[in-house]
Amino acid sequence: MTPITGIIITLDEAENIADCIASLRPVCDEIIVVDSGSRDDTVAIAEREGATVIHQPYLGDGPQKAFAVPRARNDWILALDADERLEEDAVTAIQGLALEDPDTAYRFKRRNFAGHHWIKAAGFYPDPVTRLYNRTTSGYLPKKAHSSVQAPKVLDTGGHIRHFTYRDLSHWIIRIDQLSSRDAWAMKQRGKAPSRSRPAWHALSALLRKLVLKGGLFQGSDGVTVAVTTAFHAYMKYAKLNELHEQERDGPSGPS
């Protein structure tokens, strides 16, 4: 089998990192964890599980995922988030790949879970993600939020990645708070201007997209939940962008 390096980015992922590494081990002969300052046992657990840990303050989604790539000993890279796992069909699919064409990257279907509940509604499945690629031709775009792999061509493996997105509904709200703050920071970093109307317009657009275009209106409570939380996320990231600009303008002491 062609050697593959697995790369995981982490921040306070002690609950997840061991299982994530274990899921990569059948197909990766090297696993690198890029940690951005965990205060829990993430680093110790990763090292105990045989991963190489690199410490790097957070650079944004794409740059952070790309940071370890030059340090890998293999050209083929398999990227997972710490709350993701390769399912058995993905492992089997990878083991069956010849990996002879560096121009080809490989895509997986992702199952997103809230607790033990698989959320399929409103675009949450099949949620295709490209994660296996050759670094000589492909890689993560340098986007600070919601980056993805750019490759000359992409093939579907048919395999699944299981994503433990949220522990429960309360954790879903906590993650929206965390991710909307990160998204607002990323937008400000790339020069996005504030707007009074943008939070409401983006929230309304997200709600209609999930309810109507993605069919959430006809997919029961899961469809409505996905639509409402997506709209809330959209509203908060643009509202927080406005807040960041206000804080920069007014300074730490507030307006005079």
QUINOR-V90045 format. One record per residue. RES is the residue in one small letter. SS is DSSP state (hx for helix, st for strand, lp for the rest). D_CENTER is the distance of its C-alpha to the mean C-alpha in Angstrom with 1 decimal. Layout:
# QUINOR-V90045
res=RES ss=SS d_center=D_CENTER
res=RES ss=SS d_center=D_CENTER
This chain:
# QUINOR-V90045
res=m ss=lp d_center=27.1
res=t ss=lp d_center=25.4
res=p ss=lp d_center=23.8
res=i ss=st d_center=20.0
res=t ss=st d_center=18.0
res=g ss=st d_center=14.9
res=i ss=st d_center=12.5
res=i ss=st d_center=10.3
res=i ss=st d_center=9.4
res=t ss=st d_center=10.8
res=l ss=lp d_center=12.5
res=d ss=lp d_center=14.9
res=e ss=lp d_center=13.5
res=a ss=lp d_center=17.1
res=e ss=lp d_center=16.8
res=n ss=lp d_center=14.1
res=i ss=hx d_center=14.5
res=a ss=hx d_center=17.8
res=d ss=hx d_center=16.8
res=c ss=hx d_center=13.7
res=i ss=hx d_center=16.1
res=a ss=hx d_center=18.8
res=s ss=hx d_center=16.9
res=l ss=hx d_center=16.5
res=r ss=hx d_center=20.1
res=p ss=lp d_center=21.9
res=v ss=lp d_center=20.5
res=c ss=lp d_center=19.8
res=d ss=lp d_center=22.8
res=e ss=st d_center=20.8
res=i ss=st d_center=17.7
res=i ss=st d_center=16.5
res=v ss=st d_center=14.6
res=v ss=st d_center=13.9
res=d ss=st d_center=14.6
res=s ss=lp d_center=14.7
res=g ss=lp d_center=17.6
res=s ss=lp d_center=17.2
res=r ss=lp d_center=20.4
res=d ss=lp d_center=20.3
res=d ss=lp d_center=21.0
res=t ss=hx d_center=17.7
res=v ss=hx d_center=19.4
res=a ss=hx d_center=22.6
res=i ss=hx d_center=21.0
res=a ss=hx d_center=18.9
res=e ss=hx d_center=22.2
res=r ss=hx d_center=24.2
res=e ss=lp d_center=22.1
res=g ss=lp d_center=22.9
res=a ss=lp d_center=19.9
res=t ss=st d_center=20.5
res=v ss=st d_center=19.0
res=i ss=st d_center=18.7
res=h ss=st d_center=18.8
res=q ss=lp d_center=17.3
res=p ss=lp d_center=17.0
res=y ss=lp d_center=13.7
res=l ss=lp d_center=14.0
res=g ss=lp d_center=11.1
res=d ss=hx d_center=7.6
res=g ss=hx d_center=9.5
res=p ss=hx d_center=12.5
res=q ss=hx d_center=11.1
res=k ss=hx d_center=9.5
res=a ss=hx d_center=12.9
res=f ss=hx d_center=15.1
res=a ss=lp d_center=16.0
res=v ss=hx d_center=16.7
res=p ss=hx d_center=20.3
res=r ss=hx d_center=21.0
res=a ss=lp d_center=20.3
res=r ss=lp d_center=23.5
res=n ss=lp d_center=22.3
res=d ss=lp d_center=21.5
res=w ss=st d_center=19.3
res=i ss=st d_center=15.8
res=l ss=st d_center=13.4
res=a ss=st d_center=9.8
res=l ss=st d_center=8.1
res=d ss=st d_center=6.0
res=a ss=lp d_center=9.1
res=d ss=lp d_center=9.0
res=e ss=st d_center=9.1
res=r ss=st d_center=12.5
res=l ss=st d_center=14.4
res=e ss=lp d_center=17.0
res=e ss=hx d_center=20.6
res=d ss=hx d_center=20.7
res=a ss=hx d_center=17.8
res=v ss=hx d_center=19.7
res=t ss=hx d_center=22.9
res=a ss=hx d_center=21.6
res=i ss=hx d_center=20.4
res=q ss=hx d_center=23.7
res=g ss=lp d_center=25.5
res=l ss=lp d_center=24.2
res=a ss=lp d_center=26.6
res=l ss=lp d_center=24.1
res=e ss=lp d_center=27.1
res=d ss=lp d_center=25.7
res=p ss=lp d_center=23.5
res=d ss=lp d_center=22.9
res=t ss=st d_center=21.1
res=a ss=st d_center=17.4
res=y ss=st d_center=16.4
res=r ss=st d_center=14.3
res=f ss=st d_center=13.6
res=k ss=st d_center=13.7
res=r ss=st d_center=11.2
res=r ss=st d_center=13.0
res=n ss=st d_center=11.5
res=f ss=st d_center=13.9
res=a ss=st d_center=15.4
res=g ss=lp d_center=17.6
res=h ss=lp d_center=19.4
res=h ss=st d_center=19.2
res=w ss=st d_center=17.4
res=i ss=st d_center=16.5
res=k ss=lp d_center=17.6
res=a ss=lp d_center=18.8
res=a ss=lp d_center=18.2
res=g ss=lp d_center=15.6
res=f ss=lp d_center=13.5
res=y ss=lp d_center=15.0
res=p ss=lp d_center=15.1
res=d ss=lp d_center=11.7
res=p ss=lp d_center=12.1
res=v ss=st d_center=9.5
res=t ss=st d_center=11.2
res=r ss=st d_center=10.6
res=l ss=st d_center=14.3
res=y ss=st d_center=16.1
res=n ss=st d_center=19.1
res=r ss=lp d_center=18.8
res=t ss=lp d_center=22.3
res=t ss=lp d_center=21.3
res=s ss=lp d_center=17.6
res=g ss=st d_center=14.5
res=y ss=st d_center=11.5
res=l ss=lp d_center=12.9
res=p ss=lp d_center=13.8
res=k ss=lp d_center=12.0
res=k ss=lp d_center=11.3
res=a ss=lp d_center=8.8
res=h ss=lp d_center=6.6
res=s ss=lp d_center=7.8
res=s ss=lp d_center=8.7
res=v ss=st d_center=11.4
res=q ss=st d_center=14.9
res=a ss=lp d_center=17.7
res=p ss=lp d_center=21.3
res=k ss=st d_center=20.9
res=v ss=st d_center=18.5
res=l ss=st d_center=19.9
res=d ss=st d_center=18.7
res=t ss=st d_center=19.1
res=g ss=st d_center=19.5
res=g ss=st d_center=17.7
res=h ss=st d_center=15.1
res=i ss=st d_center=12.0
res=r ss=st d_center=12.3
res=h ss=st d_center=9.5
res=f ss=st d_center=11.3
res=t ss=st d_center=9.6
res=y ss=st d_center=12.7
res=r ss=lp d_center=15.9
res=d ss=lp d_center=18.1
res=l ss=hx d_center=18.7
res=s ss=hx d_center=19.4
res=h ss=hx d_center=16.1
res=w ss=hx d_center=14.6
res=i ss=hx d_center=16.6
res=i ss=hx d_center=15.8
res=r ss=hx d_center=12.1
res=i ss=hx d_center=13.1
res=d ss=hx d_center=15.3
res=q ss=hx d_center=12.9
res=l ss=hx d_center=10.2
res=s ss=hx d_center=13.2
res=s ss=hx d_center=14.8
res=r ss=hx d_center=12.0
res=d ss=hx d_center=12.1
res=a ss=hx d_center=15.8
res=w ss=hx d_center=16.1
res=a ss=hx d_center=14.2
res=m ss=hx d_center=16.6
res=k ss=hx d_center=19.5
res=q ss=hx d_center=18.8
res=r ss=lp d_center=19.2
res=g ss=lp d_center=22.3
res=k ss=lp d_center=21.5
res=a ss=lp d_center=24.7
res=p ss=lp d_center=25.2
res=s ss=lp d_center=26.6
res=r ss=lp d_center=28.3
res=s ss=lp d_center=27.7
res=r ss=hx d_center=24.1
res=p ss=hx d_center=22.6
res=a ss=hx d_center=24.8
res=w ss=hx d_center=24.6
res=h ss=hx d_center=20.8
res=a ss=hx d_center=20.9
res=l ss=hx d_center=23.7
res=s ss=hx d_center=22.1
res=a ss=hx d_center=18.9
res=l ss=hx d_center=21.3
res=l ss=hx d_center=23.6
res=r ss=hx d_center=20.9
res=k ss=hx d_center=19.5
res=l ss=hx d_center=23.0
res=v ss=hx d_center=25.0
res=l ss=hx d_center=23.1
res=k ss=lp d_center=20.7
res=g ss=lp d_center=23.6
res=g ss=hx d_center=22.3
res=l ss=hx d_center=25.9
res=f ss=hx d_center=27.2
res=q ss=lp d_center=24.7
res=g ss=hx d_center=26.0
res=s ss=hx d_center=24.5
res=d ss=hx d_center=20.9
res=g ss=hx d_center=21.1
res=v ss=hx d_center=22.5
res=t ss=hx d_center=20.0
res=v ss=hx d_center=17.0
res=a ss=hx d_center=19.1
res=v ss=hx d_center=20.2
res=t ss=hx d_center=17.0
res=t ss=hx d_center=15.3
res=a ss=hx d_center=18.5
res=f ss=hx d_center=18.5
res=h ss=hx d_center=15.1
res=a ss=hx d_center=16.4
res=y ss=hx d_center=19.7
res=m ss=hx d_center=18.5
res=k ss=hx d_center=16.3
res=y ss=hx d_center=19.4
res=a ss=hx d_center=21.8
res=k ss=hx d_center=20.2
res=l ss=hx d_center=20.4
res=n ss=hx d_center=24.1
res=e ss=hx d_center=24.4
res=l ss=hx d_center=23.2
res=h ss=hx d_center=25.7
res=e ss=hx d_center=28.4
res=q ss=hx d_center=27.9
res=e ss=hx d_center=28.2
res=r ss=hx d_center=31.3
res=d ss=hx d_center=33.0
res=g ss=lp d_center=32.3
res=p ss=lp d_center=32.0
res=s ss=lp d_center=35.3
res=g ss=lp d_center=34.4
res=p ss=lp d_center=36.6
res=s ss=lp d_center=40.3
